[in-house]
Amino acid sequence: MNLSSNFTKLISSISIFVFYAASFVALTFAIKKIEISVAFAVWSGVGTALIALIGILYFKEAATMLKIASIFLIIAGVVGLKVSSNT
């Protein structure tokens, strides 16, 4: 929402809703293929990690060791859930 300036910029504001809707569509397709608990964990975990990375790379937010380690822990947790659902 930083880029939309509180929804005053039309293209950025529309993009927010389009990508948010697309993420729900992707989640719906994922639920058809894998367990809902894993699908939701992947959807929320990867989304959180990507937003944190975008904040660091695009918005020049601080890239502290704790933040980077936390992103890796999120990714490790998502991978662990996916691996455990295959057994």
Secondary structure as UniProt FT lines:
FT   TURN            2..8
FT   HELIX           10..33
FT   HELIX           36..57
FT   HELIX           65..85
//
